[in-house]
Amino acid sequence: MSEGQQRTDSIPFASPHLGEDGIRVTHSYPADSTIMMTSVTYHWHTPPGVPDVCLRGHHDDPEVITAVMEALDDFARSLRLPGAAH
């Protein structure tokens, strides 16, 4: 898999329950020669390699992920993790 075919974007992501210091990471990468996959992860208390929450928005069309991102974000903002004191 070529590094050039992979794309990772991260943006700050605040949550009323988990804190203001969150990060949302979207990662697009080829699954094979014809399918492009996208995953969405959210991080508040862990480094980006180890997500607090992984919403596997795996789909072969990154535009589909973009279309549902608002709903994914709303869901992520509603989460309360056990032991997360904020």
PyMOL commands that set and color helices and strands:
alter all, ss='L'
color gray80, all
select helices_A, chain A and resi 3-5+62-78
alter helices_A, ss='H'
color red, helices_A
select strands_A, chain A and resi 7-15+19-30+36-43+53-55
alter strands_A, ss='S'
color yellow, strands_A
deselect
rebuild
show_as cartoon
